[in-house]
Every structure is written in C-alpha cells, then in structure tokens.
Amino acid sequence: MSGSSGSGPFRSRSPGELAKLVRKAQDATAEAGFTTELSGMLTKMLGAFNDRNVELVEERLDEIKLALETSIEGTIDQMFGGSVAKHTYVDGLSDIDSLLFIDESKLKIHSSTEAIQQVLGVLKKHFAEQAAVTSGRLAVTVEYEDGMQIQLLPAVRTINGGVRVPSATGDGWSSIDPEAFQKALTRRNNECGGKLVPTIKLAKAINGTFPESQRLSGYHLESLAVAAFGNYGGPRTLSAMLPHFFEKARDLVLEPIRDKTGQSIHVDDYLGAAKSEQRLNAGHLLDRIAKRMRNSNVAGSLAQWRALFDLDEE
C-alpha cells in the first residue's frame, strides 16, 4: 500500500516543507560563505599584527646580545616571539623574543625592577638615537625606526638550576621553566595544525582592548590556551578556534591553573583563590566575548567581529 503519503526520501513534500528545505540550504550556503570570509579577515588581521622579518629580528637580537655581553650569562631565543599589536597586553612567554640571563654577581641586583633598569640603561646607551628603548613591569622593549619591536625578558638562574623572571604583581620574581613551557606550547600547537599560536595572538589582541585592570596576563592566556585545546576535535581554523578559546577560558579561569611546566606555582595567582571575585569577573568578561562572537556569526557581520578588536569598519 503505497501512495503520495508514503515514507522515505522520495515521499511527496508539501510546498511549506519544500520552502523550509530551500531556506535551510540557503542558510547553510550563507553560513559557509561567511565562515570563509571571517577566516580570511582574521588571517589578514593576524598578518597585519605580526608581519615580521625573521632574519632582521635575528640580526638585531645578535646586536642586542653583543651590547649586553658583559652583563648577561646567556640567552634563550623564543621561536614564537613578537608583539601582535601595539595595544596588546604583552607579557607572555610566547611574546618574548629572548630571555636574558642576568649575571647577578656583576650587576649586584636584588629585585626584578633593578634587573629591568640595568638592561634598560645598557641598551639606551648603546642605541642612543638609533632606537627607542623602554621598559614595562616585566620586559624591556627596543623599538626601531621601521616600527619593529623586540621584547626582552630579564631572567636569573637559581642555585638549583631553575629560572626566575620578573613577577607580574610586583618587584619580586616568579619561578618558571621557559624551555619546558615552550615545548608544551609547541606540542599543543602542532596538535592543532599550527593554528594555536595564531589563535593566542588574536586572543591577546582582544585582551588588549579590555580596561587595564581587567586584562589577563599574557602567560596566563597562553596557559589557558594549552588547557583549552587539549583533545580539541573541532575545525583547525581561526574562525572556529578563537570562539572555542573564549568559551573554554570562561570556565577555566575560575580555578587556579597550574604552570604546565611542572612548577609548584600557579600562573594566575594574581586573580586570587578559586572562584574569587576577580576570577568571577574575568569569567563574565570572557563569556561576554564568546557571546558577542556567536551573535556576530548569527548576524553574519564582519563589522561586529572587527569591533571585538576595537577596529573601525573597513
């Protein structure tokens, strides 16, 4: 007993059902088109943020090391170095071009601020009018006339072979293992088809638009990303991975995240204990960003996406 009301893929459909199928197909096509446009825009934006001449960076790092050779014991050059944008809150390990191991006995330093000021003074004298040398809470930046910035992080070795770098919260030091962290970040980046580091750079650019009191540290963002993309099975595209980061980070930020290098410290002590007021506020802020991304996708609006980076519409 068959007829027009039979089941199966070839059964007759009402005009209303056909119209729904057509709209669904059109929506899917439009969504795919927008995703392609969004990925292109983010890739272009990333290129503008991080357009660096690697050979020139290496050449300039060599000059910097030469200027500091009487003050430092050695360096660790970072493979992911480079500020993503001038307005970005940069103090993560993946932003640093080189760790400068200070010879404490020669410089007679007692605090991280003194270490930063020693490096600052040497480089200011060396470069004079050739480049602008400035310092922040954590790093020293050399900015050249062509706009290139090189970030340098003073560090000291402990008696047991560990590494200490300036603390984000004051005049003291934080213990880290930069080589182990770089390996952890490299491994996760490879697992994500090389798209994790670009995703982090874009996340930092958004973080840089927050009021300074609400910005997460760069190292914290990097550690959140390593955790957020464990066993990630989604598309390896910036348009998919950036929203995924903020959706995961809004929950991860509520608990202290242990340093992935195996240190006994947490990388986000500046936010206090689990579910502290600062952590809850950070979670709400990250959640708002995730929702804005979802709404921008639903609206198919590149302008709304650009607004997340505090950029005017093209």
C-alpha atoms as a printed R data frame, in Angstrom:
    type eleno elety resid chain resno      x      y      z
1   ATOM     1    CA   MET     A     1  0.000  0.000  0.000
2   ATOM     2    CA   SER     A     2  1.945  2.893 -1.291
3   ATOM     3    CA   GLY     A     3  0.942  6.357 -2.222
4   ATOM     4    CA   SER     A     4  1.867 10.001 -2.059
5   ATOM     5    CA   SER     A     5  1.880  9.896  1.730
6   ATOM     6    CA   GLY     A     6  4.495  7.085  1.857
7   ATOM     7    CA   SER     A     7  7.689  7.446  3.878
8   ATOM     8    CA   GLY     A     8 11.272  7.588  2.623
9   ATOM     9    CA   PRO     A     9 13.479 10.120  0.899
10  ATOM    10    CA   PHE     A    10 11.268 10.291 -2.187
11  ATOM    11    CA   ARG     A    11  7.928 10.901 -0.499
12  ATOM    12    CA   SER     A    12  5.976 13.889 -1.660
13  ATOM    13    CA   ARG     A    13  6.516 17.077  0.298
14  ATOM    14    CA   SER     A    14  4.178 19.954  0.838
15  ATOM    15    CA   PRO     A    15  5.062 23.399 -0.522
16  ATOM    16    CA   GLY     A    16  5.761 24.513  3.061
17  ATOM    17    CA   GLU     A    17  8.205 21.674  3.654
18  ATOM    18    CA   LEU     A    18  9.978 22.368  0.385
19  ATOM    19    CA   ALA     A    19 10.278 26.031  1.275
20  ATOM    20    CA   LYS     A    20 11.873 25.103  4.627
21  ATOM    21    CA   LEU     A    21 14.373 22.831  2.873
22  ATOM    22    CA   VAL     A    22 15.280 25.588  0.443
23  ATOM    23    CA   ARG     A    23 15.764 28.094  3.281
24  ATOM    24    CA   LYS     A    24 17.897 25.582  5.186
25  ATOM    25    CA   ALA     A    25 20.095 25.029  2.150
26  ATOM    26    CA   GLN     A    26 20.371 28.775  1.587
27  ATOM    27    CA   ASP     A    27 21.278 29.339  5.259
28  ATOM    28    CA   ALA     A    28 23.949 26.639  5.093
29  ATOM    29    CA   THR     A    29 25.416 28.225  1.956
30  ATOM    30    CA   ALA     A    30 25.361 31.680  3.526
31  ATOM    31    CA   GLU     A    31 26.956 30.348  6.730
32  ATOM    32    CA   ALA     A    32 29.716 28.622  4.793
33  ATOM    33    CA   GLY     A    33 30.358 31.790  2.813
34  ATOM    34    CA   PHE     A    34 30.521 33.923  5.958
35  ATOM    35    CA   THR     A    35 32.877 31.459  7.653
36  ATOM    36    CA   THR     A    36 35.209 31.692  4.679
37  ATOM    37    CA   GLU     A    37 35.094 35.496  4.745
38  ATOM    38    CA   LEU     A    38 35.681 35.550  8.502
39  ATOM    39    CA   SER     A    39 38.658 33.218  8.280
40  ATOM    40    CA   GLY     A    40 40.121 35.404  5.550
41  ATOM    41    CA   MET     A    41 39.624 38.553  7.606
42  ATOM    42    CA   LEU     A    42 41.242 37.033 10.723
43  ATOM    43    CA   THR     A    43 44.188 35.750  8.698
44  ATOM    44    CA   LYS     A    44 44.675 39.178  7.131
45  ATOM    45    CA   MET     A    45 44.354 40.829 10.547
46  ATOM    46    CA   LEU     A    46 46.927 38.474 12.017
47  ATOM    47    CA   GLY     A    47 49.302 39.253  9.180
48  ATOM    48    CA   ALA     A    48 48.984 42.964  9.878
49  ATOM    49    CA   PHE     A    49 49.518 42.382 13.596
50  ATOM    50    CA   ASN     A    50 52.540 40.161 13.220
51  ATOM    51    CA   ASP     A    51 54.311 40.956  9.961
52  ATOM    52    CA   ARG     A    52 57.958 40.423 10.911
53  ATOM    53    CA   ASN     A    53 61.188 39.969  9.029
54  ATOM    54    CA   VAL     A    54 62.613 36.954 10.879
55  ATOM    55    CA   GLU     A    55 66.146 37.388  9.524
56  ATOM    56    CA   LEU     A    56 66.175 41.032 10.594
57  ATOM    57    CA   VAL     A    57 64.889 40.071 14.054
58  ATOM    58    CA   GLU     A    58 67.771 37.604 14.438
59  ATOM    59    CA   GLU     A    59 70.280 40.195 13.240
60  ATOM    60    CA   ARG     A    60 69.011 42.758 15.735
61  ATOM    61    CA   LEU     A    61 68.941 40.207 18.553
62  ATOM    62    CA   ASP     A    62 72.591 39.479 17.887
63  ATOM    63    CA   GLU     A    63 73.389 43.187 18.175
64  ATOM    64    CA   ILE     A    64 71.455 43.422 21.442
65  ATOM    65    CA   LYS     A    65 73.279 40.419 22.877
66  ATOM    66    CA   LEU     A    66 76.611 41.936 21.876
67  ATOM    67    CA   ALA     A    67 75.733 45.169 23.661
68  ATOM    68    CA   LEU     A    68 74.836 43.191 26.788
69  ATOM    69    CA   GLU     A    69 77.620 40.592 26.634
70  ATOM    70    CA   THR     A    70 79.389 41.894 29.736
71  ATOM    71    CA   SER     A    71 76.145 41.799 31.737
72  ATOM    72    CA   ILE     A    72 74.437 38.547 30.743
73  ATOM    73    CA   GLU     A    73 75.373 34.894 31.069
74  ATOM    74    CA   GLY     A    74 73.356 33.660 28.093
75  ATOM    75    CA   THR     A    75 70.011 33.798 26.334
76  ATOM    76    CA   ILE     A    76 67.095 31.654 25.256
77  ATOM    77    CA   ASP     A    77 65.630 32.876 21.973
78  ATOM    78    CA   GLN     A    78 61.918 32.194 21.624
79  ATOM    79    CA   MET     A    79 60.514 30.695 18.413
80  ATOM    80    CA   PHE     A    80 57.138 32.410 18.852
81  ATOM    81    CA   GLY     A    81 58.443 35.888 19.668
82  ATOM    82    CA   GLY     A    82 56.854 39.143 18.680
83  ATOM    83    CA   SER     A    83 54.214 41.584 19.852
84  ATOM    84    CA   VAL     A    84 50.952 41.176 17.966
85  ATOM    85    CA   ALA     A    85 49.865 44.792 18.203
86  ATOM    86    CA   LYS     A    86 50.893 47.973 19.966
87  ATOM    87    CA   HIS     A    87 47.767 47.964 22.119
88  ATOM    88    CA   THR     A    88 48.197 44.352 23.174
89  ATOM    89    CA   TYR     A    89 48.941 43.441 26.783
90  ATOM    90    CA   VAL     A    90 52.243 41.704 26.113
91  ATOM    91    CA   ASP     A    91 53.995 39.757 28.826
92  ATOM    92    CA   GLY     A    92 53.507 36.139 27.855
93  ATOM    93    CA   LEU     A    93 56.429 33.856 27.128
94  ATOM    94    CA   SER     A    94 55.359 33.449 23.507
95  ATOM    95    CA   ASP     A    95 55.634 37.233 23.050
96  ATOM    96    CA   ILE     A    96 59.209 37.412 24.228
97  ATOM    97    CA   ASP     A    97 61.959 37.373 21.623
98  ATOM    98    CA   SER     A    98 64.695 36.479 24.092
99  ATOM    99    CA   LEU     A    99 65.235 35.708 27.757
100 ATOM   100    CA   LEU     A   100 68.341 37.497 29.027
101 ATOM   101    CA   PHE     A   101 70.044 35.667 31.855
102 ATOM   102    CA   ILE     A   102 71.491 38.311 34.120
103 ATOM   103    CA   ASP     A   103 74.788 37.796 35.934
104 ATOM   104    CA   GLU     A   104 73.677 38.819 39.420
105 ATOM   105    CA   SER     A   105 77.220 38.918 40.757
106 ATOM   106    CA   LYS     A   106 78.272 41.518 38.177
107 ATOM   107    CA   LEU     A   107 75.188 43.718 38.308
108 ATOM   108    CA   LYS     A   108 74.568 43.364 42.073
109 ATOM   109    CA   ILE     A   109 70.804 43.301 41.547
110 ATOM   110    CA   HIS     A   110 68.346 42.476 44.304
111 ATOM   111    CA   SER     A   111 64.959 42.916 42.627
112 ATOM   112    CA   SER     A   112 63.360 42.367 39.241
113 ATOM   113    CA   THR     A   113 62.927 46.125 38.848
114 ATOM   114    CA   GLU     A   114 66.683 46.602 39.246
115 ATOM   115    CA   ALA     A   115 67.334 43.927 36.624
116 ATOM   116    CA   ILE     A   116 64.985 45.614 34.159
117 ATOM   117    CA   GLN     A   117 66.550 49.015 34.816
118 ATOM   118    CA   GLN     A   118 70.078 47.629 34.319
119 ATOM   119    CA   VAL     A   119 69.174 46.182 30.926
120 ATOM   120    CA   LEU     A   120 67.308 49.366 30.049
121 ATOM   121    CA   GLY     A   121 70.298 51.543 30.907
122 ATOM   122    CA   VAL     A   122 72.790 49.487 28.887
123 ATOM   123    CA   LEU     A   123 70.596 49.396 25.788
124 ATOM   124    CA   LYS     A   124 69.633 53.087 25.983
125 ATOM   125    CA   LYS     A   125 73.317 53.979 25.986
126 ATOM   126    CA   HIS     A   126 74.106 51.577 23.147
127 ATOM   127    CA   PHE     A   127 71.306 52.568 20.797
128 ATOM   128    CA   ALA     A   128 71.220 56.286 21.626
129 ATOM   129    CA   GLU     A   129 69.249 57.769 18.708
130 ATOM   130    CA   GLN     A   130 69.061 54.555 16.668
131 ATOM   131    CA   ALA     A   131 66.091 53.034 18.503
132 ATOM   132    CA   ALA     A   132 63.702 53.797 21.358
133 ATOM   133    CA   VAL     A   133 64.322 51.630 24.432
134 ATOM   134    CA   THR     A   134 61.559 51.444 27.026
135 ATOM   135    CA   SER     A   135 60.577 49.179 29.905
136 ATOM   136    CA   GLY     A   136 57.394 47.888 31.479
137 ATOM   137    CA   ARG     A   137 56.660 45.815 34.552
138 ATOM   138    CA   LEU     A   138 58.186 42.696 33.020
139 ATOM   139    CA   ALA     A   139 60.154 43.348 29.872
140 ATOM   140    CA   VAL     A   140 62.380 45.760 28.004
141 ATOM   141    CA   THR     A   141 61.291 46.766 24.510
142 ATOM   142    CA   VAL     A   142 63.540 48.014 21.728
143 ATOM   143    CA   GLU     A   143 61.531 49.800 19.019
144 ATOM   144    CA   TYR     A   144 63.273 50.617 15.759
145 ATOM   145    CA   GLU     A   145 62.514 53.414 13.323
146 ATOM   146    CA   ASP     A   146 60.844 50.974 10.936
147 ATOM   147    CA   GLY     A   147 58.322 50.078 13.670
148 ATOM   148    CA   MET     A   148 59.742 46.678 14.623
149 ATOM   149    CA   GLN     A   149 59.627 45.933 18.346
150 ATOM   150    CA   ILE     A   150 61.837 43.392 20.082
151 ATOM   151    CA   GLN     A   151 60.780 42.202 23.536
152 ATOM   152    CA   LEU     A   152 63.430 41.153 26.062
153 ATOM   153    CA   LEU     A   153 62.748 39.459 29.388
154 ATOM   154    CA   PRO     A   154 65.453 39.657 32.074
155 ATOM   155    CA   ALA     A   155 65.888 36.385 33.969
156 ATOM   156    CA   VAL     A   156 68.159 34.893 36.614
157 ATOM   157    CA   ARG     A   157 69.081 31.285 37.302
158 ATOM   158    CA   THR     A   158 68.523 29.843 40.756
159 ATOM   159    CA   ILE     A   159 71.064 27.749 42.657
160 ATOM   160    CA   ASN     A   160 69.157 24.545 41.778
161 ATOM   161    CA   GLY     A   161 69.112 25.390 38.064
162 ATOM   162    CA   GLY     A   162 65.642 26.923 37.877
163 ATOM   163    CA   VAL     A   163 64.733 30.200 36.201
164 ATOM   164    CA   ARG     A   164 63.196 33.312 37.728
165 ATOM   165    CA   VAL     A   165 61.620 36.146 35.737
166 ATOM   166    CA   PRO     A   166 60.040 39.427 36.882
167 ATOM   167    CA   SER     A   167 56.710 38.953 38.628
168 ATOM   168    CA   ALA     A   168 53.576 40.480 37.115
169 ATOM   169    CA   THR     A   169 52.400 41.557 40.560
170 ATOM   170    CA   GLY     A   170 55.295 43.500 41.991
171 ATOM   171    CA   ASP     A   171 59.025 43.891 42.461
172 ATOM   172    CA   GLY     A   172 59.747 40.218 43.016
173 ATOM   173    CA   TRP     A   173 60.388 37.176 40.870
174 ATOM   174    CA   SER     A   174 58.331 34.263 39.535
175 ATOM   175    CA   SER     A   175 59.812 30.805 39.024
176 ATOM   176    CA   ILE     A   176 59.250 29.291 35.585
177 ATOM   177    CA   ASP     A   177 60.706 26.754 33.199
178 ATOM   178    CA   PRO     A   178 60.645 28.565 29.827
179 ATOM   179    CA   GLU     A   179 62.097 25.679 27.850
180 ATOM   180    CA   ALA     A   180 59.510 23.227 29.194
181 ATOM   181    CA   PHE     A   181 56.688 25.686 28.557
182 ATOM   182    CA   GLN     A   182 57.894 26.282 25.017
183 ATOM   183    CA   LYS     A   183 57.873 22.527 24.444
184 ATOM   184    CA   ALA     A   184 54.330 22.242 25.842
185 ATOM   185    CA   LEU     A   185 53.114 25.102 23.676
186 ATOM   186    CA   THR     A   186 54.883 23.718 20.610
187 ATOM   187    CA   ARG     A   187 53.349 20.281 21.144
188 ATOM   188    CA   ARG     A   188 49.817 21.656 21.503
189 ATOM   189    CA   ASN     A   189 50.354 23.984 18.542
190 ATOM   190    CA   ASN     A   190 51.367 21.011 16.399
191 ATOM   191    CA   GLU     A   191 48.314 19.071 17.562
192 ATOM   192    CA   CYS     A   192 46.188 21.971 16.310
193 ATOM   193    CA   GLY     A   193 47.805 22.097 12.899
194 ATOM   194    CA   GLY     A   194 49.928 25.132 13.740
195 ATOM   195    CA   LYS     A   195 46.862 27.275 14.427
196 ATOM   196    CA   LEU     A   196 47.083 27.546 18.231
197 ATOM   197    CA   VAL     A   197 49.774 30.244 18.374
198 ATOM   198    CA   PRO     A   198 47.922 32.456 15.832
199 ATOM   199    CA   THR     A   199 44.735 31.932 17.874
200 ATOM   200    CA   ILE     A   200 46.544 33.034 21.033
201 ATOM   201    CA   LYS     A   201 47.864 36.137 19.293
202 ATOM   202    CA   LEU     A   202 44.348 37.117 18.215
203 ATOM   203    CA   ALA     A   203 43.013 36.418 21.719
204 ATOM   204    CA   LYS     A   204 45.716 38.714 23.121
205 ATOM   205    CA   ALA     A   205 44.719 41.433 20.689
206 ATOM   206    CA   ILE     A   206 41.152 41.260 22.062
207 ATOM   207    CA   ASN     A   207 42.503 41.114 25.629
208 ATOM   208    CA   GLY     A   208 44.423 44.296 24.855
209 ATOM   209    CA   THR     A   209 41.157 46.169 24.299
210 ATOM   210    CA   PHE     A   210 39.990 45.484 27.874
211 ATOM   211    CA   PRO     A   211 40.492 48.098 30.610
212 ATOM   212    CA   GLU     A   212 43.971 47.530 32.030
213 ATOM   213    CA   SER     A   213 42.620 46.394 35.405
214 ATOM   214    CA   GLN     A   214 40.653 43.598 33.682
215 ATOM   215    CA   ARG     A   215 43.331 42.265 31.329
216 ATOM   216    CA   LEU     A   216 44.693 38.781 31.835
217 ATOM   217    CA   SER     A   217 48.451 38.327 31.744
218 ATOM   218    CA   GLY     A   218 49.967 37.008 28.545
219 ATOM   219    CA   TYR     A   219 51.459 33.935 30.229
220 ATOM   220    CA   HIS     A   220 48.042 33.180 31.774
221 ATOM   221    CA   LEU     A   221 46.346 33.398 28.354
222 ATOM   222    CA   GLU     A   222 48.922 31.052 26.884
223 ATOM   223    CA   SER     A   223 48.444 28.542 29.702
224 ATOM   224    CA   LEU     A   224 44.653 28.762 29.345
225 ATOM   225    CA   ALA     A   225 45.014 28.050 25.632
226 ATOM   226    CA   VAL     A   226 47.187 24.977 26.233
227 ATOM   227    CA   ALA     A   227 44.456 23.671 28.565
228 ATOM   228    CA   ALA     A   228 41.514 24.747 26.378
229 ATOM   229    CA   PHE     A   229 42.747 22.881 23.320
230 ATOM   230    CA   GLY     A   230 43.591 19.563 24.950
231 ATOM   231    CA   ASN     A   231 41.926 16.849 22.818
232 ATOM   232    CA   TYR     A   232 40.435 19.540 20.553
233 ATOM   233    CA   GLY     A   233 38.471 17.941 17.740
234 ATOM   234    CA   GLY     A   234 36.951 20.953 16.016
235 ATOM   235    CA   PRO     A   235 37.953 22.649 12.769
236 ATOM   236    CA   ARG     A   236 41.550 23.857 12.696
237 ATOM   237    CA   THR     A   237 40.614 27.338 11.582
238 ATOM   238    CA   LEU     A   238 40.955 30.691 13.301
239 ATOM   239    CA   SER     A   239 37.222 31.342 12.927
240 ATOM   240    CA   ALA     A   240 36.415 28.165 14.885
241 ATOM   241    CA   MET     A   241 39.314 28.130 17.345
242 ATOM   242    CA   LEU     A   242 39.032 31.721 18.588
243 ATOM   243    CA   PRO     A   243 35.415 31.312 19.853
244 ATOM   244    CA   HIS     A   244 36.357 27.897 21.276
245 ATOM   245    CA   PHE     A   245 39.147 29.519 23.293
246 ATOM   246    CA   PHE     A   246 36.874 32.095 24.906
247 ATOM   247    CA   GLU     A   247 34.120 29.546 25.584
248 ATOM   248    CA   LYS     A   248 36.583 27.254 27.367
249 ATOM   249    CA   ALA     A   249 38.556 30.026 29.069
250 ATOM   250    CA   ARG     A   250 35.448 31.479 30.746
251 ATOM   251    CA   ASP     A   251 35.229 28.283 32.855
252 ATOM   252    CA   LEU     A   252 38.944 27.504 33.155
253 ATOM   253    CA   VAL     A   253 39.687 30.957 34.572
254 ATOM   254    CA   LEU     A   254 37.532 30.251 37.633
255 ATOM   255    CA   GLU     A   255 40.129 27.852 39.064
256 ATOM   256    CA   PRO     A   256 43.876 28.396 39.550
257 ATOM   257    CA   ILE     A   257 45.709 26.833 36.625
258 ATOM   258    CA   ARG     A   258 48.967 25.105 37.460
259 ATOM   259    CA   ASP     A   259 52.021 26.011 35.455
260 ATOM   260    CA   LYS     A   260 52.225 23.464 32.622
261 ATOM   261    CA   THR     A   261 55.978 23.293 33.065
262 ATOM   262    CA   GLY     A   262 55.539 21.345 36.298
263 ATOM   263    CA   GLN     A   263 56.345 24.221 38.641
264 ATOM   264    CA   SER     A   264 54.697 24.233 42.049
265 ATOM   265    CA   ILE     A   265 53.282 27.698 41.436
266 ATOM   266    CA   HIS     A   266 50.176 28.800 39.599
267 ATOM   267    CA   VAL     A   267 50.431 31.195 36.678
268 ATOM   268    CA   ASP     A   268 47.363 33.168 37.729
269 ATOM   269    CA   ASP     A   269 47.888 33.848 41.427
270 ATOM   270    CA   TYR     A   270 47.152 37.498 40.698
271 ATOM   271    CA   LEU     A   271 43.457 36.555 40.429
272 ATOM   272    CA   GLY     A   272 43.321 35.037 43.889
273 ATOM   273    CA   ALA     A   273 41.756 31.789 45.083
274 ATOM   274    CA   ALA     A   274 39.261 29.630 43.188
275 ATOM   275    CA   LYS     A   275 36.053 31.468 42.316
276 ATOM   276    CA   SER     A   276 37.352 34.720 43.782
277 ATOM   277    CA   GLU     A   277 35.618 37.938 42.823
278 ATOM   278    CA   GLN     A   278 38.413 38.672 40.335
279 ATOM   279    CA   ARG     A   279 38.026 35.231 38.745
280 ATOM   280    CA   LEU     A   280 34.252 35.539 38.516
281 ATOM   281    CA   ASN     A   281 34.613 38.958 36.890
282 ATOM   282    CA   ALA     A   282 37.164 37.562 34.439
283 ATOM   283    CA   GLY     A   283 34.816 34.685 33.619
284 ATOM   284    CA   HIS     A   284 31.933 37.078 32.952
285 ATOM   285    CA   LEU     A   285 34.131 39.180 30.658
286 ATOM   286    CA   LEU     A   286 35.333 36.150 28.678
287 ATOM   287    CA   ASP     A   287 31.741 34.905 28.451
288 ATOM   288    CA   ARG     A   288 30.610 38.246 27.021
289 ATOM   289    CA   ILE     A   289 33.274 37.978 24.332
290 ATOM   290    CA   ALA     A   290 32.177 34.420 23.494
291 ATOM   291    CA   LYS     A   291 28.546 35.563 23.212
292 ATOM   292    CA   ARG     A   292 29.490 38.525 21.017
293 ATOM   293    CA   MET     A   293 31.307 36.128 18.701
294 ATOM   294    CA   ARG     A   294 28.272 33.839 18.486
295 ATOM   295    CA   ASN     A   295 25.968 36.802 17.837
296 ATOM   296    CA   SER     A   296 28.330 38.130 15.169
297 ATOM   297    CA   ASN     A   297 28.233 34.747 13.441
298 ATOM   298    CA   VAL     A   298 24.446 34.582 13.582
299 ATOM   299    CA   ALA     A   299 24.243 38.081 12.118
300 ATOM   300    CA   GLY     A   300 26.910 37.256  9.550
301 ATOM   301    CA   SER     A   301 28.619 40.525 10.476
302 ATOM   302    CA   LEU     A   302 32.324 41.082  9.858
303 ATOM   303    CA   ALA     A   303 31.885 44.596 11.266
304 ATOM   304    CA   GLN     A   304 30.834 43.146 14.637
305 ATOM   305    CA   TRP     A   305 33.888 40.896 14.592
306 ATOM   306    CA   ARG     A   306 36.181 43.844 13.855
307 ATOM   307    CA   ALA     A   307 34.632 45.682 16.792
308 ATOM   308    CA   LEU     A   308 35.910 42.915 19.085
309 ATOM   309    CA   PHE     A   309 39.417 44.065 18.178
310 ATOM   310    CA   ASP     A   310 38.456 47.725 18.616
311 ATOM   311    CA   LEU     A   311 38.940 48.265 14.892
312 ATOM   312    CA   ASP     A   312 36.853 50.546 12.694
313 ATOM   313    CA   GLU     A   313 34.837 49.068  9.854
314 ATOM   314    CA   GLU     A   314 36.755 48.938  6.591
